[in-house]
Amino acid sequence: RTDKLPDRDEHGKIKGVIIFAIDITPQKLAEQALRQAHDELESKVRERTATLQREVAERTRAEEELRTQQGFIRAIIDCVPSQVFVKDAAGRYTLVNQAVIEFTGRSERELVGHADAEIGLDPGVAKAVQHDDQSVWISRRERFIAEEKRTHCDGSTHWYQTTKRPLLDSRGEMTHLVGVSVDITDRRRREQELRRAESFLNNVVQHLPITVFIKEAVELRFVL
């Protein structure tokens, strides 16, 4: 950089020019480096912003797909007439289908996050359910319960056939318990009616004054 000043005599007249030359190369280099750093920073900011926008878009799309899948699965299990439920290690419900909601007479909000003893289940029944659940957590094996009596929210008695299975993660660790309870009340009533009818028939036959028997058509074995 060059600065020029007038050189005056004692009377104030200009007799020449005083020239000052200052080397500003370091300053220019520093300014150039600063501009370059600024441009590089802006470029990185733009790149990072674009990356974040893509990540947000991908995450939004993944979340939407997950919600769609969850809604699809939810619609399926709600169509199942059997009770479907999932519990955590503390025995709290993490998922229930519509059949459970209708049987208990409680909303999903009232069920999820609570154990059986907290949703109005009979203490004795709740204790038995907890024992069955714990056996699955300990053994890591499926438990099949052929018959268990439950009381509907309207006070009626129902009989259920329940299967409980461990839900394992990729490491083989049990994370949840999955249960399916099938209402066998009608089937059980029909079986009881059939047994009563058979007993009545046998009793009638035994008191007939004649000999009565029935054989199979193929092997001719007596069946009555």
N, CA, C and O of each residue as an XYZ file, in Angstrom:
896
protein
N       0.855     -1.178      0.000
C       0.000      0.000      0.000
C       0.893      1.231      0.000
O       1.919      1.275      0.678
N       0.474      2.251     -0.790
C       1.274      3.481     -0.898
C       0.435      4.671     -0.467
O      -0.691      4.849     -0.930
N       0.997      5.496      0.434
C       0.365      6.746      0.864
C       1.247      7.911      0.431
O       2.474      7.829      0.496
N       0.610      9.005     -0.015
C       1.356     10.186     -0.483
C       0.940     11.402      0.324
O      -0.247     11.625      0.558
N       1.920     12.188      0.748
C       1.692     13.424      1.507
C       2.506     14.557      0.859
O       3.616     14.325      0.379
N       1.957     15.774      0.846
C       2.731     16.899      0.282
C       3.869     17.313      1.205
O       3.732     17.327      2.428
N       4.988     17.648      0.590
C       6.154     18.128      1.349
C       6.206     19.637      1.170
O       6.484     20.120      0.073
N       5.940     20.389      2.238
C       5.858     21.843      2.156
C       7.102     22.485      2.758
O       7.787     21.924      3.613
N       7.353     23.697      2.259
C       8.488     24.444      2.820
C       8.011     25.253      3.995
O       6.890     25.084      4.476
N       8.875     26.137      4.453
C       8.558     26.926      5.639
C       7.458     27.930      5.397
O       6.848     28.456      6.328
N       7.209     28.194      4.065
C       6.137     29.142      3.737
C       4.843     28.439      3.369
O       3.849     29.073      3.012
N       4.874     27.156      3.460
C       3.669     26.399      3.189
C       3.495     25.974      1.757
O       2.481     25.378      1.394
N       4.489     26.281      0.937
C       4.382     25.891     -0.447
C       4.859     24.452     -0.626
O       5.808     24.007      0.020
N       4.175     23.738     -1.519
C       4.541     22.354     -1.798
C       5.822     22.330     -2.593
O       5.918     22.909     -3.675
N       6.773     21.671     -2.055
C       8.049     21.561     -2.754
C       8.329     20.135     -3.215
O       9.312     19.866     -3.906
N       7.419     19.208     -2.805
C       7.609     17.830     -3.217
C       6.515     16.918     -2.644
O       5.517     17.380     -2.090
N       6.730     15.670     -2.790
C       5.773     14.671     -2.315
C       6.500     13.633     -1.472
O       7.548     13.108     -1.846
N       5.912     13.367     -0.343
C       6.474     12.328      0.517
C       5.660     11.048      0.292
O       4.439     11.036      0.446
N       6.336     10.019     -0.060
C       5.672      8.757     -0.362
C       6.010      7.728      0.713
O       7.173      7.491      1.037
N       4.923      7.113      1.268
C       5.090      6.043      2.256
C       4.633      4.729      1.612
O       3.498      4.639      1.145
N       5.464      3.752      1.582
C       5.121      2.432      1.029
C       5.085      1.413      2.181
O       6.084      1.193      2.866
N       3.924      0.808      2.371
C       3.745     -0.160      3.460
C       3.464     -1.534      2.847
O       2.576     -1.681      2.007
N       4.208     -2.506      3.266
C       4.010     -3.867      2.781
C       2.815     -4.490      3.501
O       2.888     -4.793      4.692
N       1.715     -4.678      2.770
C       0.491     -5.258      3.353
C       0.262     -6.675      2.838
O      -0.855     -7.189      2.892
N       1.311     -7.297      2.344
C       1.178     -8.669      1.845
C       0.621     -9.621      2.902
O      -0.301    -10.379      2.604
N       1.159     -9.607      4.146
C       0.607    -10.518      5.177
C      -0.885    -10.273      5.437
O      -1.662    -11.201      5.657
N      -1.257     -8.966      5.401
C      -2.662     -8.646      5.640
C      -3.531     -9.192      4.521
O      -4.587     -9.777      4.764
N      -3.062     -8.988      3.263
C      -3.820     -9.507      2.129
C      -3.925    -11.028      2.168
O      -4.977    -11.600      1.880
N      -2.827    -11.665      2.526
C      -2.857    -13.128      2.630
C      -3.811    -13.589      3.716
O      -4.543    -14.567      3.563
N      -3.777    -12.847      4.824
C      -4.667    -13.198      5.925
C      -6.125    -13.021      5.515
O      -6.976    -13.853      5.831
N      -6.413    -11.887      4.780
C      -7.777    -11.651      4.318
C      -8.208    -12.720      3.326
O      -9.346    -13.188      3.356
N      -7.291    -13.099      2.450
C      -7.587    -14.146      1.473
C      -7.872    -15.475      2.169
O      -8.811    -16.185      1.809
N      -7.048    -15.804      3.172
C      -7.250    -17.042      3.924
C      -8.574    -17.013      4.676
O      -9.265    -18.026      4.787
N      -8.920    -15.821      5.197
C     -10.172    -15.686      5.929
C     -11.369    -15.885      5.005
O     -12.333    -16.570      5.347
N     -11.282    -15.251      3.785
C     -12.366    -15.429      2.823
C     -12.502    -16.898      2.403
O     -13.607    -17.424      2.275
N     -11.355    -17.539      2.193
C     -11.380    -18.948      1.800
C     -11.985    -19.814      2.897
O     -12.778    -20.717      2.632
N     -11.589    -19.516      4.155
C     -12.139    -20.273      5.280
C     -13.641    -20.040      5.408
O     -14.408    -20.953      5.712
N     -14.041    -18.782      5.166
C     -15.463    -18.455      5.234
C     -16.244    -19.195      4.154
O     -17.319    -19.739      4.404
N     -15.676    -19.202      2.939
C     -16.343    -19.905      1.830
C     -16.425    -21.409      2.103
O     -17.444    -22.047      1.840
N     -15.332    -21.958      2.636
C     -15.329    -23.387      2.948
C     -16.351    -23.706      4.036
O     -17.038    -24.727      3.985
N     -16.438    -22.813      5.022
C     -17.402    -23.011      6.098
C     -18.834    -22.966      5.568
O     -19.672    -23.789      5.935
N     -19.098    -21.991      4.701
C     -20.426    -21.899      4.111
C     -20.748    -23.143      3.284
O     -21.877    -23.634      3.300
N     -19.752    -23.643      2.566
C     -19.945    -24.847      1.758
C     -20.258    -26.045      2.645
O     -21.152    -26.837      2.346
N     -19.506    -26.169      3.747
C     -19.751    -27.272      4.668
C     -21.121    -27.155      5.323
O     -21.812    -28.152      5.534
N     -21.508    -25.902      5.644
C     -22.821    -25.684      6.249
C     -23.920    -26.093      5.274
O     -24.895    -26.737      5.662
N     -23.757    -25.715      4.006
C     -24.750    -26.099      2.999
C     -24.822    -27.610      2.840
O     -25.906    -28.189      2.756
N     -23.636    -28.250      2.801
C     -23.599    -29.706      2.668
C     -24.254    -30.375      3.874
O     -25.039    -31.312      3.730
N     -23.914    -29.873      5.077
C     -24.478    -30.466      6.291
C     -25.984    -30.249      6.359
O     -26.737    -31.128      6.778
N     -26.408    -29.051      5.934
C     -27.845    -28.767      5.920
C     -28.580    -29.709      4.975
O     -29.646    -30.236      5.297
N     -27.977    -29.911      3.787
C     -28.585    -30.828      2.822
C     -28.627    -32.246      3.380
O     -29.616    -32.958      3.205
N     -27.538    -32.657      4.060
C     -27.494    -33.995      4.665
C     -28.561    -34.143      5.741
O     -29.256    -35.157      5.807
N     -28.682    -33.118      6.587
C     -29.693    -33.156      7.650
C     -31.103    -33.207      7.066
O     -31.973    -33.910      7.580
N     -31.317    -32.458      5.994
C     -32.630    -32.475      5.355
C     -32.954    -33.860      4.807
O     -34.082    -34.339      4.923
N     -31.932    -34.505      4.200
C     -32.146    -35.865      3.699
C     -32.416    -36.828      4.840
O     -33.302    -37.678      4.751
N     -31.629    -36.686      5.940
C     -31.821    -37.569      7.087
C     -33.207    -37.388      7.699
O     -33.868    -38.360      8.067
N     -33.639    -36.125      7.804
C     -34.966    -35.851      8.360
C     -36.049    -36.442      7.464
O     -37.026    -37.015      7.946
N     -35.858    -36.293      6.132
C     -36.834    -36.842      5.190
C     -36.881    -38.360      5.282
O     -37.956    -38.961      5.270
N     -35.685    -38.985      5.375
C     -35.631    -40.436      5.486
C     -36.245    -40.907      6.798
O     -36.978    -41.895      6.831
N     -35.937    -40.185      7.888
C     -36.498    -40.555      9.189
C     -38.017    -40.386      9.180
O     -38.745    -41.227      9.707
N     -38.484    -39.301      8.580
C     -39.927    -39.076      8.495
C     -40.596    -40.183      7.697
O     -41.662    -40.675      8.067
N     -39.955    -40.570      6.590
C     -40.514    -41.631      5.767
C     -40.517    -42.967      6.516
O     -41.482    -43.729      6.448
N     -39.406    -43.237      7.241
C     -39.320    -44.480      8.015
C     -40.367    -44.498      9.125
O     -40.994    -45.528      9.375
N     -40.555    -43.361      9.789
C     -41.553    -43.288     10.856
C     -42.961    -43.479     10.298
O     -43.806    -44.117     10.925
N     -43.201    -42.920      9.114
C     -44.508    -43.071      8.493
C     -44.743    -44.531      8.103
O     -45.839    -45.061      8.286
N     -43.704    -45.174      7.564
C     -43.826    -46.591      7.214
C     -44.068    -47.433      8.459
O     -44.860    -48.375      8.442
N     -43.364    -47.075      9.559
C     -43.551    -47.809     10.810
C     -44.975    -47.634     11.333
O     -45.597    -48.599     11.777
N     -45.490    -46.407     11.280
C     -46.865    -46.168     11.725
C     -47.859    -46.945     10.863
O     -48.850    -47.479     11.362
N     -47.576    -46.997      9.557
C     -48.452    -47.741      8.656
C     -48.436    -49.226      8.999
O     -49.483    -49.871      9.058
N     -47.218    -49.770      9.228
C     -47.099    -51.187      9.589
C     -47.778    -51.473     10.915
O     -48.485    -52.471     11.057
N     -47.559    -50.588     11.897
C     -48.180    -50.777     13.201
C     -49.704    -50.717     13.097
O     -50.416    -51.490     13.738
N     -50.192    -49.775     12.271
C     -51.631    -49.688     12.074
C     -52.195    -50.929     11.400
O     -53.290    -51.387     11.725
N     -51.417    -51.472     10.441
C     -51.839    -52.682      9.742
C     -51.905    -53.865     10.707
O     -52.881    -54.616     10.728
N     -50.831    -54.016     11.516
C     -50.792    -55.106     12.497
C     -51.905    -54.935     13.522
O     -52.555    -55.901     13.922
N     -52.114    -53.694     13.937
C     -53.163    -53.416     14.917
C     -54.533    -53.803     14.363
O     -55.347    -54.406     15.064
N     -54.781    -53.452     13.100
C     -56.061    -53.784     12.481
C     -56.270    -55.290     12.425
O     -57.384    -55.784     12.601
N     -55.168    -56.019     12.175
C     -55.271    -57.484     12.093
C     -55.617    -58.087     13.449
O     -56.552    -58.880     13.555
N     -54.856    -57.709     14.504
C     -55.094    -58.324     15.809
C     -56.436    -57.901     16.400
O     -57.018    -58.628     17.206
N     -56.930    -56.726     16.002
C     -58.238    -56.302     16.495
C     -59.367    -57.077     15.818
O     -60.480    -57.149     16.338
N     -59.069    -57.655     14.655
C     -60.071    -58.473     13.965
C     -60.136    -59.889     14.527
O     -61.095    -60.621     14.282
N     -59.101    -60.266     15.286
C     -59.057    -61.611     15.853
C     -60.032    -61.684     17.032
O     -59.953    -60.851     17.935
N     -60.948    -62.658     17.048
C     -61.908    -62.745     18.157
C     -61.267    -63.186     19.472
O     -61.824    -62.950     20.544
N     -60.112    -63.818     19.395
C     -59.419    -64.253     20.610
C     -58.709    -63.063     21.250
O     -58.422    -62.061     20.595
N     -58.433    -63.200     22.543
C     -57.710    -62.146     23.239
C     -56.212    -62.265     22.944
O     -55.615    -63.327     23.122
N     -55.623    -61.169     22.495
C     -54.191    -61.117     22.211
C     -53.576    -60.036     23.091
O     -54.074    -58.911     23.145
N     -52.494    -60.382     23.779
C     -51.867    -59.408     24.678
C     -50.359    -59.627     24.739
O     -49.858    -60.715     24.456
N     -49.654    -58.570     25.112
C     -48.201    -58.616     25.288
C     -47.885    -57.971     26.636
O     -48.446    -56.931     26.983
N     -46.976    -58.601     27.398
C     -46.590    -58.080     28.712
C     -45.078    -57.935     28.804
O     -44.333    -58.634     28.117
N     -44.633    -57.016     29.663
C     -43.200    -56.870     29.905
C     -42.789    -57.723     31.106
O     -43.596    -58.475     31.651
N     -41.523    -57.596     31.509
C     -40.996    -58.436     32.581
C     -41.683    -58.176     33.917
O     -41.684    -59.045     34.789
N     -42.263    -56.996     34.087
C     -42.945    -56.664     35.340
C     -44.413    -57.085     35.319
O     -45.150    -56.824     36.270
N     -44.838    -57.738     34.231
C     -46.219    -58.189     34.142
C     -47.185    -57.121     33.671
O     -48.400    -57.309     33.726
N     -46.646    -55.992     33.204
C     -47.506    -54.904     32.724
C     -47.845    -55.115     31.251
O     -47.007    -55.542     30.457
N     -49.086    -54.807     30.909
C     -49.504    -54.922     29.520
C     -48.825    -53.834     28.680
O     -48.802    -52.664     29.062
N     -48.281    -54.235     27.546
C     -47.722    -53.269     26.600
C     -48.551    -53.214     25.320
O     -48.423    -52.282     24.526
N     -49.392    -54.210     25.133
C     -50.290    -54.243     23.975
C     -51.481    -55.133     24.297
O     -51.327    -56.211     24.873
N     -52.659    -54.678     23.925
C     -53.884    -55.482     24.065
C     -54.726    -55.253     22.823
O     -54.718    -54.160     22.256
N     -55.455    -56.281     22.395
C     -56.335    -56.094     21.241
C     -57.751    -55.770     21.693
O     -58.031    -55.695     22.890
N     -58.629    -55.582     20.735
C     -59.987    -55.153     21.036
C     -60.730    -56.176     21.883
O     -61.572    -55.808     22.702
N     -60.423    -57.466     21.692
C     -61.100    -58.512     22.455
C     -60.800    -58.381     23.953
O     -61.680    -58.599     24.785
N     -59.565    -58.028     24.290
C     -59.203    -57.819     25.702
C     -59.944    -56.606     26.253
O     -60.456    -56.633     27.372
N     -59.994    -55.554     25.463
C     -60.673    -54.325     25.893
C     -62.146    -54.592     26.168
O     -62.693    -54.134     27.171
N     -62.787    -55.340     25.265
C     -64.207    -55.624     25.440
C     -64.457    -56.551     26.622
O     -65.454    -56.395     27.326
N     -63.565    -57.517     26.850
C     -63.758    -58.459     27.951
C     -63.597    -57.772     29.304
O     -64.378    -58.011     30.225
N     -62.584    -56.922     29.418
C     -62.320    -56.263     30.702
C     -63.218    -55.058     30.936
O     -63.427    -54.648     32.078
N     -63.752    -54.485     29.851
C     -64.572    -53.292     30.002
C     -63.742    -52.066     30.296
O     -64.267    -51.060     30.773
N     -62.448    -52.134     30.019
C     -61.547    -51.013     30.261
C     -60.940    -50.534     28.947
O     -60.837    -51.296     27.985
N     -60.544    -49.276     28.916
C     -59.950    -48.720     27.710
C     -58.498    -49.182     27.573
O     -57.901    -49.687     28.524
N     -57.953    -49.002     26.394
C     -56.553    -49.362     26.178
C     -55.644    -48.574     27.110
O     -54.669    -49.113     27.635
N     -55.960    -47.301     27.315
C     -55.160    -46.463     28.213
C     -55.165    -47.014     29.644
O     -54.161    -46.932     30.351
N     -56.299    -47.573     30.058
C     -56.410    -48.114     31.416
C     -55.693    -49.454     31.558
O     -55.374    -49.870     32.672
N     -55.439    -50.129     30.446
C     -54.801    -51.447     30.499
C     -53.296    -51.380     30.287
O     -52.529    -51.964     31.052
N     -52.876    -50.668     29.248
C     -51.447    -50.606     28.917
C     -50.675    -49.893     30.030
O     -51.048    -48.806     30.471
N     -49.600    -50.530     30.464
C     -48.790    -49.972     31.545
C     -49.201    -50.445     32.925
O     -48.633    -50.014     33.928
N     -50.194    -51.337     32.982
C     -50.681    -51.836     34.269
C     -50.661    -53.362     34.286
O     -50.794    -54.015     33.251
N     -50.492    -53.914     35.490
C     -50.490    -55.367     35.683
C     -51.909    -55.831     35.983
O     -52.806    -55.017     36.201
N     -52.106    -57.162     35.992
C     -53.447    -57.721     36.202
C     -54.054    -57.298     37.537
O     -55.252    -57.030     37.627
N     -53.215    -57.239     38.572
C     -53.727    -56.871     39.890
C     -54.191    -55.419     39.939
O     -54.918    -55.028     40.852
N     -53.765    -54.606     38.943
C     -54.096    -53.186     38.947
C     -55.308    -52.853     38.075
O     -55.727    -51.697     38.012
N     -55.862    -53.843     37.415
C     -56.985    -53.564     36.511
C     -58.280    -54.206     37.004
O     -59.224    -54.390     36.235
N     -58.317    -54.543     38.279
C     -59.548    -55.060     38.864
C     -59.719    -56.556     38.804
O     -60.794    -57.064     39.122
N     -58.674    -57.288     38.400
C     -58.772    -58.745     38.368
C     -58.796    -59.293     39.784
O     -58.129    -58.768     40.675
N     -59.571    -60.356     39.987
C     -59.642    -60.983     41.309
C     -58.234    -61.299     41.807
O     -57.440    -61.856     41.049
N     -57.899    -60.967     43.046
C     -56.533    -61.178     43.559
C     -56.033    -62.602     43.391
O     -54.868    -62.819     43.057
N     -56.912    -63.574     43.622
C     -56.497    -64.971     43.463
C     -56.188    -65.307     42.023
O     -55.220    -66.009     41.728
N     -57.022    -64.799     41.126
C     -56.801    -65.036     39.694
C     -55.543    -64.310     39.240
O     -54.740    -64.859     38.487
N     -55.375    -63.077     39.699
C     -54.193    -62.298     39.322
C     -52.912    -62.996     39.769
O     -51.916    -62.994     39.045
N     -52.938    -63.586     40.945
C     -51.768    -64.304     41.451
C     -51.479    -65.539     40.605
O     -50.321    -65.840     40.315
N     -52.541    -66.261     40.207
C     -52.363    -67.445     39.371
C     -51.812    -67.067     37.999
O     -50.950    -67.758     37.457
N     -52.315    -65.966     37.442
C     -51.825    -65.490     36.143
C     -50.356    -65.099     36.239
O     -49.560    -65.418     35.356
N     -50.005    -64.410     37.313
C     -48.616    -64.011     37.509
C     -47.704    -65.228     37.607
O     -46.594    -65.227     37.075
N     -48.182    -66.267     38.293
C     -47.391    -67.495     38.423
C     -47.168    -68.124     37.056
O     -46.060    -68.566     36.752
N     -48.210    -68.170     36.226
C     -48.076    -68.732     34.886
C     -47.101    -67.899     34.044
O     -46.272    -68.440     33.312
N     -47.217    -66.586     34.165
C     -46.329    -65.707     33.408
C     -44.873    -65.922     33.805
O     -43.989    -66.003     32.952
N     -44.636    -66.014     35.109
C     -43.267    -66.189     35.595
C     -42.661    -67.507     35.122
O     -41.457    -67.589     34.879
N     -43.487    -68.523     34.995
C     -42.964    -69.814     34.530
C     -42.431    -69.701     33.106
O     -41.466    -70.372     32.740
N     -43.066    -68.849     32.306
C     -42.590    -68.623     30.931
C     -41.283    -67.828     30.948
O     -40.357    -68.138     30.198
N     -41.209    -66.806     31.800
C     -39.986    -66.000     31.892
C     -38.804    -66.836     32.383
O     -37.676    -66.652     31.928
N     -39.065    -67.738     33.299
C     -37.984    -68.557     33.858
C     -37.532    -69.635     32.881
O     -36.333    -69.841     32.688
N     -38.488    -70.319     32.269
C     -38.160    -71.454     31.389
C     -37.840    -71.025     29.964
O     -37.186    -71.758     29.222
N     -38.303    -69.832     29.582
C     -38.168    -69.365     28.186
C     -38.871    -70.323     27.224
O     -38.468    -70.472     26.071
N     -39.922    -70.963     27.716
C     -40.662    -71.924     26.897
C     -42.154    -71.595     26.899
O     -42.669    -70.926     27.794
N     -42.822    -72.090     25.867
C     -44.260    -71.879     25.741
C     -45.013    -72.586     26.866
O     -44.641    -73.681     27.288
N     -46.073    -71.944     27.339
C     -46.937    -72.561     28.355
C     -48.356    -72.632     27.793
O     -48.907    -71.639     27.318
N     -48.932    -73.832     27.859
C     -50.284    -74.057     27.368
C     -51.213    -74.331     28.543
O     -50.946    -75.213     29.359
N     -52.293    -73.584     28.628
C     -53.276    -73.738     29.698
C     -54.575    -74.194     29.048
O     -55.230    -73.420     28.350
N     -54.944    -75.446     29.278
C     -56.097    -76.042     28.588
C     -57.406    -75.364     28.954
O     -58.245    -75.136     28.083
N     -57.597    -75.039     30.224
C     -58.829    -74.391     30.667
C     -58.535    -73.439     31.814
O     -57.802    -73.779     32.743
N     -59.103    -72.265     31.746
C     -59.044    -71.339     32.879
C     -60.309    -70.489     32.872
O     -60.758    -70.017     31.827
N     -60.868    -70.308     34.060
C     -62.136    -69.592     34.195
C     -61.881    -68.110     34.406
O     -61.036    -67.719     35.211
N     -62.624    -67.292     33.673
C     -62.515    -65.845     33.791
C     -63.906    -65.232     33.871
O     -64.872    -65.768     33.327
N     -63.986    -64.097     34.560
C     -65.256    -63.400     34.700
C     -65.281    -62.187     33.777
O     -64.409    -61.322     33.849
N     -66.281    -62.134     32.916
C     -66.453    -61.030     31.980
C     -66.853    -59.775     32.745
O     -67.346    -59.853     33.870
N     -66.637    -58.616     32.125
C     -66.983    -57.360     32.797
C     -68.481    -57.257     33.080
O     -68.892    -56.486     33.948
N     -69.313    -58.037     32.348
C     -70.756    -58.030     32.622
C     -71.148    -59.036     33.694
O     -72.330    -59.196     33.996
N     -70.144    -59.724     34.280
C     -70.406    -60.671     35.354
C     -70.558    -62.108     34.916
O     -70.608    -63.003     35.760
N     -70.632    -62.358     33.628
C     -70.783    -63.731     33.131
C     -69.456    -64.484     33.212
O     -68.381    -63.887     33.160
N     -69.555    -65.810     33.340
C     -68.366    -66.660     33.443
C     -67.998    -67.212     32.073
O     -68.852    -67.712     31.341
N     -66.726    -67.116     31.740
C     -66.222    -67.651     30.482
C     -65.039    -68.564     30.755
O     -64.328    -68.412     31.748
N     -64.846    -69.512     29.853
C     -63.703    -70.413     29.938
C     -62.770    -70.152     28.758
O     -63.207    -69.993     27.618
N     -61.467    -70.112     29.065
C     -60.482    -69.794     28.032
C     -59.389    -70.850     27.955
O     -59.032    -71.483     28.948
N     -58.873    -71.017     26.754
C     -57.700    -71.856     26.509
C     -56.578    -70.895     26.101
O     -56.683    -70.200     25.090
N     -55.522    -70.866     26.886
C     -54.498    -69.834     26.723
C     -53.128    -70.417     26.386
O     -52.706    -71.436     26.932
N     -52.456    -69.733     25.468
C     -51.077    -70.073     25.124
C     -50.209    -68.845     25.369
O     -50.524    -67.747     24.910
N     -49.123    -69.043     26.093
C     -48.194    -67.947     26.383
C     -46.813    -68.326     25.862
O     -46.320    -69.428     26.104
N     -46.201    -67.389     25.143
C     -44.900    -67.663     24.534
C     -43.907    -66.544     24.835
O     -44.301    -65.390     25.004
N     -42.622    -66.885     24.901
C     -41.611    -65.844     25.094
C     -41.303    -65.135     23.775
O     -41.227    -65.770     22.723
N     -41.131    -63.832     23.840
C     -40.709    -63.056     22.679
C     -39.234    -62.721     22.873
O     -38.876    -62.017     23.817
N     -38.373    -63.225     21.979
C     -36.928    -63.092     22.124
C     -36.375    -62.054     21.157
O     -36.908    -61.852     20.066
N     -35.294    -61.397     21.579
C     -34.629    -60.446     20.688
C     -33.556    -61.159     19.872
O     -33.466    -62.386     19.909
N     -32.742    -60.400     19.136
C     -31.731    -60.992     18.254
C     -30.650    -61.746     19.028
O     -29.962    -62.597     18.464
N     -30.499    -61.436     20.314
C     -29.488    -62.115     21.148
C     -30.065    -63.314     21.887
O     -29.362    -63.981     22.647
N     -31.343    -63.583     21.662
C     -31.966    -64.715     22.341
C     -32.471    -64.377     23.728
O     -32.868    -65.271     24.475
N     -32.465    -63.091     24.090
C     -32.958    -62.675     25.403
C     -34.466    -62.412     25.324
O     -34.960    -61.833     24.357
N     -35.170    -62.843     26.345
C     -36.620    -62.637     26.375
C     -36.926    -61.197     26.753
O     -36.468    -60.702     27.782
N     -37.703    -60.533     25.912
C     -38.043    -59.136     26.158
C     -39.506    -58.955     26.558
O     -39.841    -58.041     27.311
N     -40.371    -59.828     26.053
C     -41.796    -59.712     26.349
C     -42.441    -61.101     26.356
O     -41.868    -62.081     25.881
N     -43.631    -61.143     26.903
C     -44.445    -62.348     26.880
C     -45.648    -62.081     25.983
O     -46.333    -61.070     26.135
N     -45.899    -62.988     25.052
C     -47.030    -62.858     24.136
C     -48.062    -63.926     24.492
O     -47.725    -65.101     24.635
N     -49.306    -63.515     24.631
C     -50.361    -64.461     25.003
C     -51.564    -64.391     24.084
O     -51.924    -63.324     23.587
N     -52.178    -65.537     23.868
C     -53.414    -65.623     23.084
C     -54.394    -66.487     23.877
O     -54.094    -67.634     24.208
N     -55.561    -65.930     24.177
C     -56.590    -66.651     24.934
C     -57.820    -66.846     24.053
O     -58.413    -65.882     23.569
N     -58.190    -68.110     23.854
C     -59.332    -68.452     23.005
C     -60.529    -68.788     23.898
O     -60.415    -69.601     24.815
N     -61.656    -68.168     23.630
C     -62.876    -68.422     24.401
C     -63.441    -69.785     24.005
O     -63.886    -69.974     22.873
N     -63.422    -70.732     24.944
C     -63.925    -72.085     24.665
C     -65.210    -72.353     25.443
O     -65.587    -73.506     25.651
N     -65.878    -71.288     25.870
C     -67.086    -71.451     26.675
C     -68.144    -72.272     25.948
O     -68.688    -73.222     26.510
N     -68.438    -71.910     24.705
C     -69.467    -72.637     23.941
C     -69.044    -74.080     23.679
O     -69.851    -75.001     23.802
N     -67.779    -74.272     23.318
C     -67.298    -75.635     23.061
C     -67.378    -76.483     24.312
O     -67.774    -77.648     24.267
N     -66.997    -75.883     25.435
C     -67.036    -76.611     26.701
C     -68.475    -76.970     27.073
O     -68.730    -78.058     27.589
N     -69.416    -76.055     26.812
C     -70.829    -76.330     27.115
C     -71.348    -77.461     26.238
O     -72.074    -78.339     26.706
N     -70.966    -77.435     24.947
C     -71.411    -78.511     24.042
C     -70.832    -79.857     24.461
O     -71.521    -80.875     24.402
N     -69.573    -79.866     24.884
C     -68.957    -81.110     25.334
C     -69.655    -81.641     26.571
O     -69.880    -82.845     26.693
N     -70.002    -80.743     27.496
C     -70.726    -81.168     28.690
C     -72.111    -81.715     28.332
O     -72.555    -82.715     28.896
N     -72.785    -81.054     27.397
C     -74.098    -81.534     26.965
C     -73.991    -82.900     26.305
O     -74.843    -83.767     26.497
N     -72.915    -83.082     25.511
C     -72.711    -84.372     24.856
C     -72.446    -85.463     25.886
O     -72.959    -86.575     25.759
N     -71.647    -85.150     26.905
C     -71.366    -86.143     27.944
C     -72.631    -86.493     28.718
O     -72.850    -87.656     29.055
N     -73.456    -85.505     28.998
C     -74.712    -85.768     29.707
C     -75.638    -86.623     28.849
O     -76.307    -87.523     29.356
N     -75.675    -86.335     27.521
C     -76.519    -87.128     26.631
C     -76.028    -88.564     26.555
O     -76.831    -89.497     26.566
N     -74.708    -88.751     26.477
C     -74.149    -90.103     26.433
C     -74.436    -90.852     27.727
O     -74.773    -92.036     27.715
N     -74.296    -90.140     28.845
C     -74.572    -90.772     30.138
C     -76.048    -91.170     30.246
O     -76.386    -92.239     30.754
N     -76.907    -90.286     29.759
C     -78.340    -90.590     29.797
C     -78.659    -91.791     28.914
O     -79.425    -92.668     29.313
N     -78.071    -91.837     27.706
C     -78.312    -92.947     26.786
C     -77.821    -94.256     27.386
O     -78.517    -95.270     27.344
N     -76.609    -94.221     27.946
C     -76.079    -95.430     28.568
C     -76.969    -95.904     29.711
O     -77.187    -97.104     29.883
N     -77.473    -94.969     30.478
C     -78.343    -95.319     31.606
C     -79.646    -95.948     31.117
O     -80.152    -96.903     31.705
N     -80.179    -95.389     30.026
C     -81.415    -95.952     29.461
C     -81.167    -97.355     28.942
O     -81.948    -98.270     29.204
N     -80.074    -97.522     28.201
C     -79.760    -98.825     27.618
C     -79.568    -99.875     28.702
O     -80.016   -101.013     28.558
N     -78.897    -99.490     29.795
C     -78.621   -100.441     30.872
C     -79.897   -100.948     31.541
O     -79.911   -102.030     32.128
N     -80.959   -100.164     31.448
C     -82.203   -100.549     32.113
C     -83.247   -101.142     31.154
O     -84.375   -101.439     31.545
N     -82.841   -101.303     29.901
C     -83.768   -101.945     28.966
C     -83.846   -103.447     29.254
O     -82.836   -104.049     29.617
N     -85.036   -104.071     29.099
C     -85.183   -105.518     29.390
C     -84.688   -106.399     28.249
O     -84.962   -107.599     28.230
N     -83.966   -105.816     27.305
C     -83.431   -106.573     26.171
C     -81.949   -106.281     26.040
O     -81.423   -105.332     26.621
N     -81.292   -107.128     25.259
C     -79.868   -106.919     25.019
C     -79.686   -105.974     23.833
O     -80.220   -106.204     22.748
N     -78.925   -104.913     24.062
C     -78.677   -103.927     23.011
C     -77.171   -103.740     22.879
O     -76.469   -103.564     23.874
N     -76.690   -103.780     21.664
C     -75.255   -103.533     21.451
C     -75.059   -102.881     20.089
O     -75.902   -102.990     19.198
N     -73.943   -102.211     19.954
C     -73.568   -101.559     18.696
C     -72.137   -101.946     18.387
O     -71.268   -101.900     19.257
N     -71.893   -102.333     17.125
C     -70.547   -102.681     16.686
C     -70.103   -101.771     15.548
O     -70.920   -101.233     14.801
N     -68.770   -101.611     15.434
C     -68.219   -100.875     14.308
C     -68.437   -101.675     13.028
O     -68.474   -102.905     13.053
N     -68.579   -100.972     11.917
C     -68.876   -101.629     10.647
C     -67.686   -102.403     10.107
O     -67.870   -103.432      9.457
N     -66.472   -101.935     10.360
C     -65.283   -102.554      9.752
C     -64.705   -103.637     10.644
O     -64.631   -104.799     10.245
N     -64.293   -103.264     11.852
C     -63.619   -104.213     12.733
C     -64.573   -104.951     13.671
O     -64.151   -105.822     14.431
N     -65.851   -104.604     13.614
C     -66.883   -105.274     14.412
C     -66.607   -105.216     15.918
O     -66.933   -106.144     16.658
N     -65.998   -104.103     16.359
C     -65.750   -103.956     17.789
C     -66.980   -103.349     18.451
O     -67.677   -102.511     17.878
N     -67.226   -103.812     19.710
C     -68.355   -103.275     20.440
C     -68.064   -101.816     20.839
O     -67.003   -101.519     21.389
N     -68.996   -100.930     20.561
C     -68.869    -99.539     20.998
C     -69.955    -99.195     22.019
O     -69.899    -98.136     22.645
N     -70.945   -100.081     22.192
C     -72.009    -99.876     23.197
C     -72.608   -101.214     23.585
O     -73.516   -101.267     24.414
